[in-house]
C-alpha cells in the first residue's frame, strides 16, 4: 500500500499540470478549481460520514480548516493553475518545486530562528536554479510570461502561509473530514472569485470529451485519491520520505508537457531543475523548527 501511495503522489500529481492545461482550453482557472474542489470536497466528506465515525469538530477546528482551505486551494492551487495561461506546464511545476525554500524563509521571518547551514545551502542552490530557469528568453521573455511567474510566486506565498498555519493550528481529528472541508471551502472561495471577476462559463454541452476527461481526472485522481494517498503516507512514513514527491512531480510534468503539448525542454532547464531540486533536498532534510502551541 505504501508503494502504491508513493506512485500515486509521484505520477498523479505530476500529471495534474497536463490535465489542468487541457481543461483550461475551455474552462477558466477559478471556475475550474472551484468546481474541482467543490466536487472532490463534497465526495470526500460524504465518504467520511458514511465509512468513519469522526469526532464532532469544534468551532475553532472548523474555522481553522476553512482558513486553510482558502489559503491552500482558493489561493495557492488556483493561482498555480491560473499561471498555466502564461507558462508551460513543466516550467510551472519546476518553479512550484521551490515551495520548501519559500516556507523555510517564511518560517525564519515568523519564528526569528536561524535555519541550519544545510538549509541555507539549499536556499542558495534553489535561488541559482530559479534564476537560470526564468532567465531563459525562450521560456520567459514576454510581459504575460513574467505575469505568470509573479502569479506562481504569489500562490507559493499563499501555500506557504497555509502550511505554517496548519502546522500550529487545531484541526478536525478526522483526516478525511479535514481534507474534505478544506477542499469544499477552497472550492467555494474560487467560485466566488470566478463570479466576481466575471469568468465566462460555457454550457456543459459545449465541452469536448477531452475537457470532461481532464476535469474528471483532476477531481477523482488529482484531488480525492492523491490527497488520500498523501495523508496515508504522512501517517505511516517519515515526512522526509513523503515530500520526495516534490522532486518527482516536476520531472513528470516536464516529460508529459514535452510528449503531449510539445513544450520545450532545454539543457539549461535540466541544469536549473537539478540545482533547484538539490536545494529542496537539502532544505527537506534539515532539522525543522519547533511548532508553537495550537491556536
N, C-alpha and C positions, 0 to 999 in steps of 0.2 A: 504493500500500500504506500509506503514511504517513497519508493522508486517511482510509482505511478504519479504520485502527487508532485514530485520534483519534475517529472516530464511535462505535466500539465502547466506548472508555473513557468517552466522554461519556454516551451514552444507555443502554448496557447496565448500567453500574454505577449510573446514576441509577435504573434500573428495578428493581434488586435490592431496594430498600426495599419496593416494592409487592408483589413476588412473595414476599418474606420474610414480610410481614404476612399474606398469604393462606395461606401454608404454616403459619404459627403457629396458625391456626384448629384444626389437628388434630395438629400435631407440636410438642412442647415445644422451647424455644430451644436448649438444649445438645445434645439429640438431633438436631435439625435441622442445626445447624452441624457436629456430629460426623460424621454420615453424608454431608453435603455435601462436606466437605473430605477425608474418607477416600476417597470415590469419585473426586473430582477429582484428589487427590494420587496415587492409585494409577494412574489413567489417564495422567496427565502423566509419571510416572516410567516407565511401560511404553513410552510414545512415545519418551522419551529413550533408553531402552535399545535400541529397535528401529531408530530412524532416525538416531541420533547415536553417536559414539564418545567419550563423555566420559572425561576422566581420572579415575582412581580417587581419590575424595576421601580426605583424611587423617582420622584420628580427631578431630582438632581441628576440621576443617571440618564433619564430621558433627555434632559436639556443638554447634557454633555455629548450624547450620541448625535443629537440634532446639529450641534455646533460642528462636530467632527464631520458629519455628512456634508455640510455646506462647504467646509474647507477642502475636504478630500475630493468629493465628486462634483459638487457645484462649481468650484473654482479651479481646483487642481487638475482633475482629469479632463474637465470640459475645456480648460484653457489649452491643454496639450492637444486635444482633438482639433480645436479651432486653429491652432498653428499649422495643421496639415493643409490648410488652404494655401499657405505660402511656402512651405518647405517639404522636401522629400521625407518619406516615412523613416528611412534609415538615419538621416541627419537628425530628425526629431527625436528618435529613440536614443541616439548617442548622447545628445545634449541632456536628455532626461536621466540618462545613466549617471550623471554627475550629482543627482539628488543627495546622496550621502555627504558629499562635500558641502553642499548648501546647509544641510541640517547641522553638521559639525560647527560651521561658522555661526549659525544662529544660536546654538547651544552655548558657544563661547560668549556671545553677547548677552544672553539671558542669564546664565549662571555665573558669569565673571570668573570662570575656572579655566585655566590654560590647558588646552589639549596636549597629549603626549607628543614627543618629537616625531614618532612614526606617523601620526595623523597629519602633522604639518608637512611632512614629506609627501603624503598622499594628496593634500590640497595643492601643493606646488606642482606636482606632476599633472593633476587634473586641470589646473589653470592653463598650463602649457598645451595640453591636449585640446582643451576647449578653444584656445587661441588658434592653433593650427587648423582646427575644424572649421571655424567660422571665418577665417581669413582667406579662404579659397574663393576667388572671384567666380569660378564656375558653379559654386554652390550657394554662396551668399554675396550678392552684389547689388541687387535692386532694393528700393525702399520697402517694397512689400516683403521681401525675404528678411530684411532686418526687422520689420514689424513682427514677423513670425518668431524670430529669435527672442525679441522682447516679451512677446506673449508667453513663450515657453518659460522664460526666467520668472515671470510673474506667477505662472502656475506652479513652478517649483517652490517659490516662496510660500504660496498657499498650502501646498502639500507638506512642506517642512513645518509650517505653523501647526497644521493638523497633527503631525507626528509628535511634536513636542507637547501639544495639548493633551493628546490621548495618553501619552506616557505618564502623565501625572494627574489624571482625572479619573473619577469614579464613573464606570460604565456598566451597562446591564451585564449580569453574570453570564447569561446565555450568549455564546458567541454567534449563533445563528440569528438570534433576535437583535443583537448589537449590529451585526453586519447588515441585516435586512433593514433596520431602522435608518442606519447611515445612508444606505443606497436610496431608500424611499425619500428621505428629506433632501438629499442631494439632487435627486431627480426632480422633485417639486421646485427646488431652487432654480434649476436650469430651465424648467418650463416657464417659470415666472420671468426670468431674464429674456427668454425667447419671445414671450408675448410683449414685454416692454420695448424691446428693440425692433419689433415688427418683422420677425423672420417669416418668410413666405413658405407655407407648407403645402405640398402637393396633395391631391386626393390619393387615397390608398390605391385606387385602381390605376393610377398613373405610374406606380412604382414598378421597376423592372424586376425580373426574377433575381438578378444579381444583388439588387438593393435589399430585397426581402431576405435572401440567404445571409447577407452580410450582417443585417440587424439581428437576425435570429442567432447567428454565431456569437455576436457581442453580448447578447442577453444570456444565452444558455451557457456557453463555454467561457467567454471572456469575463462575465460577472459572477454567475452563480457557481459554476463548477470550479473555476480558478480561485475565486475567493475562498470557497470551502476548502480546497486543497491547500491553499496558503495558510489558512488558520489551523488546519490539521498539522501541518509541518511545524508551525510555531509552538504547538503543544507537545510535539514528540521529538523534535530535533533542535540542536543549538541554533541560536539566531544567526551566528556567523555562517552556518551552512545554508540556512533558509534564504538569506539575502544573496546567495550566489546567482539567483535569477537576474540580479542587476547586471551581471556580466554577460549572460547568455541572451537575454531579450533583445538588446540592440543588434547583436550579430544575426539573430533570426530575422529581425525586421529588415536589416540591410539586404540579406540574401533574398527574402521574399520580394522586397521592393525592386531589386535588380531583375529577378526572374519574371515577375508578373506585371510590373509597372514600367520597366525599362529605365529605372533610376540609375544615376551614375555612381560608381564606386571607384574612387581614385586611390592611388598608392598613399597619398598624404592623409586621406581619410582613414585608411587602415592603420597608419602610424599614429594618428591622433587618437583613434579608438584604443590602441594598445596602451598609450600613455594614460588616457582617462580611466580605463578600466583597472590599470595597475594602481593608480591613485585611489580609486574607490576600494580596491582590495586592502590597501594599507589603512584606510580610514575604518573600514568594517572590522578589521582585525585588531584595532587599537582598543585600549581599555576605555570603556564608556564612562560617561559622567553619571553621578548619582541622581536618582529620581527624587523629586520633592514630594511631600505628602499630597495625597489626592484631595482635589477640591471639586 
